[in-house]
Amino acid sequence: MANSSTIAAAVDARRAHVEALLTAYPDVTPEEHALLINWFKREASALDVALVASNPAAQRGYRKFRAEHVDRFTAKDMVRALLFVVVVAGLVLVTVAGAPA
């Protein structure tokens, strides 16, 4: 039980650190910027993000960070979308070509 409370305390401390960085955002160092990106992409749970988003002190920085890094479409996103469209179009063509006249 002590182990899970230690982990929870570490998660809470990390989220508090992220909130503090977002309060100062965009005036953060490159290392802190990288930490924010890593936290949002790899560490944060949906609950963590919701708690950060609901913090009034971090809200301005959170919105700016989110607009710059979370909500933007990347080249990887565009490739995935193009691949999806090609697969769907191929399935439609196969279905239409195989349908009896």
C-alpha positions in Angstrom: 0.0 0.0 0.0 2.8 2.4 0.8 4.3 1.8 -2.7 1.0 2.9 -4.4 0.8 6.0 -2.3 4.4 6.8 -3.1 3.6 6.5 -6.8 0.5 8.6 -6.5 2.5 11.3 -4.6 5.1 11.3 -7.4 2.4 11.6 -10.1 0.8 14.5 -8.2 4.2 16.2 -7.8 4.9 15.8 -11.5 1.5 17.3 -12.4 2.1 20.2 -10.1 5.4 20.8 -11.8 3.8 20.8 -15.2 1.1 23.2 -13.9 3.8 25.5 -12.7 5.6 25.4 -16.0 2.3 26.1 -17.9 1.7 29.1 -15.6 5.0 30.6 -16.9 4.5 29.3 -20.5 5.9 30.4 -23.1 8.7 31.7 -20.9 10.2 28.3 -20.2 13.6 26.9 -21.0 14.1 24.5 -23.9 14.5 21.7 -21.4 11.2 22.6 -19.6 9.6 22.9 -23.0 10.7 19.3 -23.9 9.5 18.1 -20.5 6.0 19.6 -21.2 5.9 17.9 -24.6 7.0 14.5 -23.2 4.5 14.8 -20.3 1.6 15.4 -22.5 2.5 12.8 -25.1 3.8 10.0 -23.0 3.1 10.4 -19.3 -0.2 12.2 -18.7 -3.4 10.3 -18.2 -6.7 11.8 -19.3 -7.4 12.7 -15.7 -4.0 14.5 -15.4 -4.8 16.5 -18.5 -8.3 17.4 -17.2 -6.9 18.4 -13.8 -4.3 20.7 -15.5 -6.8 22.1 -17.9 -9.1 23.0 -15.0 -6.4 24.8 -13.0 -7.2 28.5 -13.4 -3.6 29.6 -12.8 -2.3 27.4 -15.6 -5.2 28.0 -18.0 -3.6 30.7 -20.2 -0.3 28.7 -20.7 -2.2 25.5 -21.1 -4.4 27.0 -23.9 -1.3 28.4 -25.7 0.7 25.2 -25.3 -2.2 23.1 -26.5 -2.7 25.3 -29.6 1.0 25.1 -30.5 1.6 21.4 -29.8 -1.4 19.3 -29.1 -4.1 20.5 -31.5 -1.9 21.0 -34.5 -1.8 18.5 -37.4 1.7 17.1 -38.0 3.0 15.6 -41.1 2.6 12.2 -39.5 -1.1 13.0 -38.9 -1.5 14.0 -42.6 0.1 10.7 -43.8 -2.2 8.7 -41.5 -5.2 10.6 -42.9 -4.1 10.0 -46.5 -3.5 6.3 -45.8 -7.0 6.1 -44.3 -8.6 7.8 -47.3 -6.7 5.5 -49.7 -7.8 2.4 -47.8 -11.4 3.5 -47.7 -11.4 4.4 -51.3 -9.9 1.0 -52.2 -12.6 -0.8 -50.2 -15.3 1.3 -51.8 -13.9 0.5 -55.3 -13.7 -3.3 -54.5 -17.2 -3.3 -53.1 -18.6 -1.4 -56.2 -16.7 -3.5 -58.7 -17.9 -6.8 -57.0 -21.5 -5.8 -56.8 -23.9 -7.4 -59.4 -25.3 -5.1 -62.0 
